[in-house]
């Protein structure tokens, strides 16, 4: 067989077998994330256009993080009560209006209130999206279903900031207009493509694990702790990693951008194929190996200074990301029942939202006061803790509810 045909067959099988609803959800997520323009430029907007101090701008960004935490909980609860897809539609409609209004606000107190509201309503989308995928995708393809959503989000996040940079050079006001309009466009995509039955897929789902609340599920809370610890480490990729490349390795902004872009390229090209190859393995063990690779990829940074070495380590931590995040999503989906999927996904996204608030403060403090090597070594060691935790959960989950 022609090698090109073999490669095409591998990719065709990687994307095969996913429900139509998952593809529609991915389309909505792509449109929504392609319009993500306000958050990447929020600090610049607040300091250069509004005239806030860096300290005040940082406080506004922190308020956005707190709103994300609230949105994670509210989105999860609404998904179980109102319906996961309906919650997405509500979030997108309100977010669109919120961004358009936010672009008109100028005073500090009003902006803080506005940012908090927009953050809450926009972040309800994330657990609702994940709950929708959990309810729509059969267990055997759940990891690839979540990977498809990640692929759509990564494609959108690649396009959004790039277009946002062009718009910001014209006027920051365009960022709020386009961000708001793409929220509405994503809502139209979802509403137009979905059948009446798909608006509440949880009505059709069969319960897998009975339970009332994720907060009374001991092993799941351990998993959430591991997710928080990994998020604390992984978010340094966007916080101190670019700074380290600039200050200690001498890379200019263009080179730093190319290194960061490599992560998205690898995910788009290989994540679905990789997950198709390992989807029959124990998910918790695969997720544990992924967590270790993320931490090793960052923990080995002090051992080299060349661009090639940085590229190699970027491939390592990206491989870990591809193995861990979709598998962990699938694990959470399998742990929940049809009536608690939203709350489980809400708790899961809350772990990330909490890390989004804590990680910048903790990572930057260690980086500045103790030096970057201490930060990287600490992240590397945390990988061993994460691997041990995932392996412990593998035996615990297998005993309590079957193979995961």
Secondary structure as UniProt FT lines:
FT   HELIX           3..15
FT   TURN            16..17
FT   HELIX           20..34
FT   HELIX           39..41
FT   HELIX           42..44
FT   HELIX           45..50
FT   HELIX           54..81
FT   HELIX           84..102
FT   TURN            103..104
FT   HELIX           108..136
FT   HELIX           139..141
FT   HELIX           142..170
FT   HELIX           173..193
FT   HELIX           197..203
FT   HELIX           214..216
FT   HELIX           218..234
FT   HELIX           236..239
FT   HELIX           241..247
FT   HELIX           253..278
FT   TURN            279..280
FT   HELIX           283..299
FT   HELIX           301..303
FT   HELIX           307..335
FT   TURN            338..340
FT   HELIX           341..369
FT   HELIX           372..401
//
